[in-house]
Amino acid sequence: MKIPLNSFEQLIDETILKRGLEYFEQGYVSEFTTIATNEFQAIVEGSEDYTINLIIENDIVVSHYCNCPYDFGPVCKHEAAVLFYMLQNELNLSENKPKRKKEQKKPTIENQIKTILHSLDQDALQKFIIEQCKQDKKFRNYFLLTFGHIDQKLDADFYRNQIKEIVKAASGKHGFIDWHNMKYLTRVLETLVEKLESYKLSNNFQQAFFLSAVLLEEMTKTIQNADDSNGDIGYFVDTAVEALHDIASSDNLDATLKKEIFEYCIQIYNKKLFSGWDWHLGILEVAEKLAENETDVDLLISCLNKTESDYQSERAQMAILRLLQQYKTQKEVSQFIEANLSNSRIRKTEIQKAIEDKNFEYAKKLCKNGIETDKISKTGLVIDWYRFLLKIAQIQKDVSEIVKQATYLFVNDSRSEEDYFEIMRENTPAERWNSDIEKLINHIQTQSKNTWSARGLIRKIYIKQQWWNRLFELLKQTESLENIETEEQYLAKDYASELIQMYSTRLTKYVDKFIGREHYQKACRYLRQMKKLGGETEVNRLIDYFRKTYPMRKALLDELNKV
């Protein structure tokens, strides 16, 4: 979790924030040290002393770690305490413990270590590292990950063994990586990601391929047995897949490695190692970039035809279409398109192409066939086909068709920000407009199966038409505090006294039914709305009534005093 310093209080759980502030104010943050540029370390005292490490870049905490056992969220109270410590001047905070005498500025940890290493003999350093590696398997993994390449062959097996050891160290006795140990796993694997990026930048594609392929494979296994609520393993998967795409897209990739990666993608897909995950099909999309001839294409298409779900099938068909367009004849492309128009992506592409080519009759045919095909099980797609029909009608300036499609979409398309009502109005003769709208209202009332949806559409018409008397009658049928407040902006000018009375009636029932400060605050918010409408007399009467009726509700009386 990245934390901007200027808004950290908004991103951290309120309870954690409160406890962190208490720890800071009690002076529990000690030994705050600059480790290196942008790297800081602090000790926070408590039942035990805990170490917090922070990396800050451009006033953003890009990495944070505490060795406490807290595992219920991304930030613990100790980390929060350190943030308060760092920003105490900006927040005008102070510790309650007496200030210590200002000490002479110490050299950074980095400089201290450099000084020690400069004066330390090699044998003593070797003994220390060997002993640490024996005692601390996490330190051992760090060390081998950083320096293991010196005396070992860098290949897929090297990276696989490294990652397996890291995962093993992070796993508990039951083989599961809990949230706390995910911090360790993430920190160590970030080192591998840095290596991967450096390999890509230096065009060392062989090592980049080894590392990204193994990272993808091992993280796919690990994600099944880890608390990935923060999406950290997902991040490593995405990074590995992205790296494979980058490698496959490079103009500097030699022919031998290109063939090796292509064969790997086909092999790993057929093994179904990633079955059930998005990157199962994604690995073939990497191979798509590496195909060089019709033999490769035929092999790829045979794999793409073995998809596991409707979603993957549509995505695979788009990949097949791209391959056909690049390597096969126009006749084969056309036959494939015709056979797979049930694929909404292919249909949309064909409709857009037909519109661009001004082949409007074919575009309309595709839309109408889509409506017929999808009307039962894919109603969301039906709206897309009607949108295309409206677009075609507008291009052709077919007024009657514009009104027809805009009317359908006004009633059925709640997702779009398009103002279908105004499109209808602009294309309907003024002398027919009101009668057509009355017919539409009647149609909505008689045909709609959803009462609330029908009310919303009719309400929208009344507002567009500025029919405030009818909007008020509609409000009376569905009277509630929320609805009164919603319609107030339209009705306040002509119906202020009626709205005040509506508020009063509903508030009396609301306060009688609901108990608790949150509800009292809501009631008082509506009392203030009544005041703005000019209902101060009625507000005072209600306040007096509530005080007499509920004298034991101290929170209510407290909130009423604020009105």
TIBA-331678 format. One record per residue (C-alpha): residue in three letters; x, y, z. Coordinates in steps of 0.1 Angstrom, whole numbers, plus 5000, padded with zeros to 4 digits. Layout:
BEGIN
ALAXYZ;...
//
This chain:
BEGIN
MET500050005000;LYS501550344989;ILE500850625014;PRO501050995004;LEU502351175035;ASN500051475030;SER496951245032;PHE497950945052;GLU495251005079;GLN492550955052;LEU493950615041;ILE494650445074;ASP491950275095;GLU490550515121;THR491250275150;ILE494850215139;LEU495250585134;LYS494050665169;ARG496350405185;GLY499250525165;LEU498650885176;GLU498550765213;TYR501850575209;PHE503450885194;GLU502051115221;GLN503350875248;GLY506850905233;TYR507050535223;VAL508850615190;SER512550605195;GLU515750565176;PHE514450725144;THR517350685120;THR518150765084;ILE519350435069;ALA520150575034;THR518750835011;ASN514950805013;GLU515250505037;PHE514350535074;GLN514150305104;ALA512550355138;ILE511950155170;VAL508550175186;GLU508350055222;GLY505549855236;SER505049515251;GLU508049445229;ASP510149675208;TYR509249665171;THR511349775141;ILE509749985114;ASN511350035080;LEU510150305055;ILE511150405020;ILE509850745010;GLU510050884974;ASN508551224965;ASP506651244998;ILE505050904992;VAL505750605014;VAL506350344987;SER507350065011;HIS506750005048;TYR507349715070;CYS506949645108;ASN508049315124;CYS505049305147;PRO502549025144;TYR499649245133;ASP497949095102;PHE494549255100;GLY495349525076;PRO498049695055;VAL499249945082;CYS499749875119;LYS499650115149;HIS503450115151;GLU503850235115;ALA501150495121;ALA503050625152;VAL506150665131;LEU504250865105;PHE502951095132;TYR506451125145;MET507751225111;LEU505051485105;GLN504651615140;ASN505751975130;GLU503351985100;LEU500551855122;ASN501452075152;LEU501751765175;SER504051705204;GLU505051415226;ASN503951415263;LYS507351295275;PRO510151545284;LYS512351645255;ARG515751485255;LYS518851695253;LYS519551735216;GLU522251495206;GLN524951555180;LYS523751435147;LYS524851065141;PRO526050935108;THR523550735088;ILE523350365093;GLU524750325057;ASN527850525066;GLN528350345099;ILE528250005081;LYS530650135054;THR533050235081;ILE532849905099;LEU533249705066;HIS536249915057;SER538049815089;LEU536749455091;ASP538949175079;GLN537448935053;ASP537548625075;ALA535548785103;LEU532948905078;GLN532748555062;LYS532248385095;PHE529548635105;ILE527648585072;ILE527948205073;GLU526648205109;GLN523748425100;CYS522848215070;LYS522747905093;GLN520548065119;ASP518248275098;LYS516748115067;LYS515148445056;PHE518548615057;ARG519948315039;ASN517348365011;TYR518148735009;PHE521848655006;LEU521548374980;LEU519048574960;THR521448864958;PHE524748684953;GLY523848324943;HIS524548394906;ILE528248434913;ASP528948054915;GLN525847914899;LYS524547874864;LEU521748134859;ASP518947934843;ALA515247854850;ASP516247594877;PHE518247854896;TYR515348104897;ARG512847824905;ASN514947704935;GLN515348054948;ILE511648134946;LYS510647794962;GLU512947864991;ILE511448214996;VAL507948064995;LYS508947795019;ALA510348045044;ALA507148255042;SER504847955047;GLY503647845081;LYS503647485093;HIS500547405073;GLY502047545041;PHE499847855041;ILE501248215038;ASP499348445062;TRP498948815058;HIS501948895080;ASN504348665061;MET503148805029;LYS505149115038;TYR508348915038;LEU507448735005;THR506649064989;ARG509849235000;VAL512048954988;LEU510348904955;GLU510549274948;THR514349214945;LEU513548964917;VAL511349214900;GLU514149474900;LYS516449214884;LEU513749134858;GLU513549504849;SER517249544847;TYR517449234824;LYS514849384801;LEU516549724800;SER519849564791;ASN518249344764;ASN519349034784;PHE516148864772;GLN517348504780;GLN517548584817;ALA514448794815;PHE512548504800;PHE513848244826;LEU512948474855;SER509548594842;ALA508448234832;VAL509448084866;LEU507948374885;LEU504648324867;GLU504647944873;GLU505547964910;MET503248244918;THR500348054902;LYS501047774926;THR501548004955;ILE498348204951;GLN496347894960;ASN497847884995;ALA498248245005;ASP496348535019;ASP496548764988;SER493949015001;ASN496249294991;GLY496749164956;ASP500549124960;ILE500848784943;GLY498448914916;TYR500949204911;PHE503848954906;VAL501748754881;ASP500849064862;THR504549174862;ALA505648834848;VAL502948834821;GLU503849194811;ALA507549104810;LEU506748814786;HIS504749044764;ASP507649294764;ILE510149034755;ALA507948894727;SER507449244713;SER511149334712;ASP512749384678;ASN516049274694;LEU514948924702;ASP517048664684;ALA515448384663;THR516548104686;LEU515148254718;LYS511948364699;LYS511447994689;GLU512147884725;ILE509648114740;PHE506948024714;GLU507447654722;TYR507347724759;CYS503947914756;ILE502447624736;GLN503747364760;ILE502647544792;TYR499247604777;ASN498747234768;LYS499947134803;LYS497047354817;LEU499347484845;PHE497447814845;SER493947654839;GLY491147874854;TRP493248194854;ASP493248474829;TRP496848414820;HIS496048064809;LEU494848214776;GLY497148514780;ILE500248294775;LEU498948214740;GLU498648594733;VAL502348604741;ALA502848324715;GLU500748524690;LYS503448794689;LEU506148524682;ALA504348344654;GLU506348364621;ASN504748134596;GLU501647944588;THR502847634607;ASP503147844639;VAL499747994632;ASP497947664627;LEU499447534659;LEU498347844678;ILE494847824663;SER494447454673;CYS495347564709;LEU493047864708;ASN490147644698;LYS490447454731;THR489247724754;GLU487447654788;SER484647914790;ASP482448144769;TYR484548444780;GLN487748274770;SER486148154738;GLU485348514727;ARG488848634736;ALA490348334718;GLN488248394687;MET489548754685;ALA493148624686;ILE492348374659;LEU490848654638;ARG494048854642;LEU496148564631;LEU493848494601;GLN493948854590;GLN497748844591;TYR498548504576;LYS495448374557;THR493348474527;GLN490448724528;LYS488048444520;GLU489148244551;VAL488848564572;SER485348634559;GLN484248274565;PHE485548294601;ILE483748614608;GLU480448494593;ALA480648174614;ASN481448364647;LEU479148664646;SER477648544679;ASN480948674694;SER479949024704;ARG483449154699;ILE483549034663;ARG480049164657;LYS480849514671;THR484049534650;GLU482149434619;ILE479349694626;GLN481949974631;LYS483749874599;ALA480449864580;ILE479550214593;GLU482950354584;ASP482450204549;LYS478950354547;ASN477550004542;PHE474550104564;GLU472149824553;TYR474749554563;ALA475449734596;LYS471649744604;LYS471349384595;LEU474149294619;CYS472449494646;LYS469049344642;ASN470548984641;GLY472449074673;ILE469149184689;GLU467448864680;THR470448644691;ASP471048814724;LYS467448924735;ILE467048634760;SER470348574777;LYS472448884769;THR470149184774;GLY473049424780;LEU474349354745;VAL470949424731;ILE471249784743;ASP474649804724;TRP472949704692;TYR470249954696;ARG472850224702;PHE474450134669;LEU471050164652;LEU470550514667;LYS473950614655;ILE473250484619;ALA469850664619;GLN471550994630;ILE474250954602;GLN471450894577;LYS469251174592;ASP466350934593;VAL464151124616;SER461450864623;GLU464150604629;ILE466050834653;VAL462850894673;LYS462150524674;GLN465550414686;ALA465950704710;THR462550624726;TYR463550264731;LEU466850364746;PHE465250624769;VAL463050354783;ASN465650074785;ASP469150214786;SER469950334822;ARG473750314818;SER474350574791;GLU474850944798;GLU473351024764;ASP470251244766;TYR467851034746;PHE464851254757;GLU466351564740;ILE467151354709;MET463451264708;ARG462351624713;GLU464651764686;ASN463351514660;THR459651544668;PRO457351814654;ALA456352064681;GLU452652004674;ARG452951634680;TRP455351644710;ASN452951654739;SER450651394726;ASP453551164718;ILE454851214754;GLU451451124768;LYS451450804748;LEU454950724761;ILE453950784797;ASN450950554792;HIS453150284776;ILE455550304805;GLN452750274830;THR451049974813;GLN454049784800;SER456749814826;LYS457249514849;ASN459349714874;THR457249974893;TRP460250164906;SER461850174872;ALA458650304857;ARG458350574883;GLY461950684877;LEU461250724839;ILE457950914844;ARG459651134870;LYS462451214845;ILE459751314819;TYR457951544843;ILE461251714852;LYS462251744815;GLN458851894807;GLN458852104839;TRP455451964848;TRP455752044885;ASN452151974894;ARG452451624881;LEU455751574898;PHE454251684931;GLU451351434926;LEU453951164919;LEU455851254951;LYS452651214971;GLN452250864959;THR455750764970;GLU456351004999;SER459450945020;LEU462051175036;GLU464551085009;ASN462051144980;ILE460951474995;GLU464551594997;THR465251474961;GLU462251664946;GLU462651974968;GLN464952144942;TYR462152134917;LEU459152194939;ALA460352444965;LYS459252744945;ASP455552634941;TYR455052384969;ALA457152504999;SER454352485025;GLU453252135013;LEU456852015014;ILE457252145050;GLN454151965060;MET455351645043;TYR458651665061;SER456851725094;THR454651425091;ARG457451195081;LEU459851325107;THR457351265135;LYS457150895125;TYR460850865119;VAL461950995153;ASP459350775170;LYS460650465152;PHE464450505152;ILE466850545181;GLY470450645181;ARG472550955175;GLU473050875138;HIS469250875133;TYR468851195153;GLN471451375132;LYS469651265101;ALA466351395116;CYS467951735125;ARG469351765089;TYR465751745076;LEU464752005103;ARG467352235088;GLN465852175053;MET462452275066;LYS463952595079;LYS465452675045;LEU461952625030;GLY460552895054;GLY459152645079;GLU460852785110;THR457552795130;GLU456852425122;VAL460452335131;ASN460152505165;ARG456852325171;LEU458551985162;ILE461552055184;ASP459252135213;TYR457251825207;PHE460351605206;ARG461751745238;LYS458451685257;THR457851345242;TYR461451205245;PRO463051375275;MET465251065283;ARG466851065248;LYS469951275258;ALA471551235223;LEU468351355206;LEU468151665229;ASP471851735222;GLU471351725184;LEU468151935187;ASN470152205204;LYS472352235173;VAL469352305150;
//
